[in-house]
């Protein structure tokens, strides 16, 4: 009889977002979109005076797309909210669950203990 026991700790990152702050972004604080996509700021001095922030937004379907934003981090100049608006990120990583798998002669038993 063979018994394999495996413990796996899975962590979940709870993304806490706050309104975009130009000074914090210039200080290399993490930025994401309102809908949670990863963002890298390319430039804060784009020649377009209405949309001076040039950012690379990483998507799930494509590698990335470069977008321009106003100084408040909005994609639209009239400040209406949109999914690709810039937000400041504060990550909090919390252990979310423990998973244990037991294998005994072609039988797999899985159970999860949530914190």
C-alpha positions as CSV (number, residue, x, y, z in Angstrom):
1,X,0.0,0.0,0.0
2,X,1.5,3.3,-1.1
3,X,0.4,6.6,0.5
4,X,1.6,9.9,-0.7
5,X,0.7,13.0,1.3
6,X,1.3,16.5,-0.1
7,X,0.6,19.9,1.6
8,X,0.2,22.9,-0.6
9,X,-0.2,26.4,0.7
10,X,-2.1,28.6,-1.7
11,X,-2.0,32.4,-1.2
12,X,-4.4,34.9,-2.6
13,X,-3.5,38.5,-3.4
14,X,-6.3,40.8,-2.4
15,X,-5.8,43.9,-4.5
16,X,-6.8,47.1,-2.7
17,X,-7.1,50.0,-5.1
18,X,-7.2,53.7,-4.3
19,X,-7.7,56.7,-6.6
20,X,-4.8,57.5,-8.9
21,X,-2.1,59.9,-7.5
22,X,0.3,61.4,-10.0
23,X,3.0,62.1,-7.4
24,X,2.9,58.5,-6.1
25,X,3.0,57.1,-9.6
26,X,6.0,59.3,-10.4
27,X,7.6,57.8,-7.2
28,X,7.3,54.3,-8.8
29,X,4.3,53.2,-6.6
30,X,2.4,50.3,-8.3
31,X,-0.4,51.3,-10.7
32,X,-3.2,49.1,-12.2
33,X,-6.4,49.7,-14.1
34,X,-9.8,50.1,-12.5
35,X,-10.6,46.5,-13.7
36,X,-7.3,45.1,-12.3
37,X,-5.0,44.9,-15.2
38,X,-1.2,45.4,-14.7
39,X,0.2,48.8,-15.8
40,X,3.6,50.1,-16.5
41,X,4.0,53.9,-16.9
42,X,6.0,54.7,-20.0
43,X,6.0,58.5,-19.7
44,X,4.5,61.4,-17.7
45,X,5.4,63.9,-20.5
46,X,3.5,62.7,-23.6
47,X,3.5,65.6,-26.1
48,X,-0.4,65.5,-26.0
49,X,-1.1,68.1,-23.4
50,X,-4.6,66.8,-22.7
51,X,-3.4,63.2,-22.1
52,X,0.2,63.6,-20.8
53,X,0.5,60.1,-19.3
54,X,1.5,57.3,-21.6
55,X,1.0,53.8,-20.1
56,X,1.3,50.2,-21.2
57,X,-1.7,48.2,-20.1
58,X,-1.3,44.4,-20.0
59,X,-4.3,42.4,-21.1
60,X,-5.6,38.9,-20.8
61,X,-6.2,38.5,-24.5
62,X,-3.2,40.3,-25.9
63,X,0.2,41.1,-24.6
64,X,-0.3,44.8,-24.0
65,X,-1.7,48.0,-25.4
66,X,-0.3,51.5,-25.0
67,X,-2.9,54.1,-23.8
68,X,-2.9,57.8,-22.9
69,X,-4.4,59.3,-19.8
70,X,-5.1,62.7,-18.4
71,X,-3.3,63.9,-15.2
72,X,-6.0,62.4,-13.0
73,X,-5.5,59.0,-14.5
74,X,-8.7,59.0,-16.5
75,X,-8.9,57.5,-20.0
76,X,-11.7,59.9,-20.9
77,X,-11.0,63.6,-20.4
78,X,-14.5,64.3,-18.9
79,X,-13.5,62.1,-15.9
80,X,-16.2,59.5,-16.3
81,X,-15.2,56.2,-14.9
82,X,-14.0,53.5,-17.3
83,X,-12.4,50.0,-16.8
84,X,-8.9,51.1,-18.0
85,X,-8.7,54.2,-15.8
86,X,-5.5,54.3,-13.7
87,X,-5.7,53.4,-10.0
88,X,-3.0,53.1,-7.3
89,X,-2.4,49.5,-5.9
90,X,-1.7,48.3,-2.4
91,X,-1.3,44.6,-2.4
92,X,-2.1,42.6,0.7
93,X,-1.1,38.9,0.4
94,X,-3.1,36.7,2.7
95,X,-2.8,32.9,3.1
96,X,-6.3,31.9,1.9
97,X,-6.4,28.2,2.1
98,X,-4.5,24.9,2.7
99,X,-4.9,22.0,0.3
100,X,-4.0,18.5,1.1
101,X,-4.0,15.7,-1.4
102,X,-3.7,12.0,-0.4
103,X,-3.2,9.3,-3.0
104,X,-3.7,5.7,-2.0
105,X,-3.7,3.0,-4.7
106,X,-5.3,5.0,-7.5
107,X,-7.7,6.8,-5.2
108,X,-7.3,10.5,-4.8
109,X,-8.8,12.3,-1.8
110,X,-8.7,16.1,-1.8
111,X,-9.9,18.4,1.0
112,X,-9.5,22.0,1.7
113,X,-9.2,23.9,5.0
114,X,-10.1,27.5,4.7
115,X,-8.7,30.1,7.1
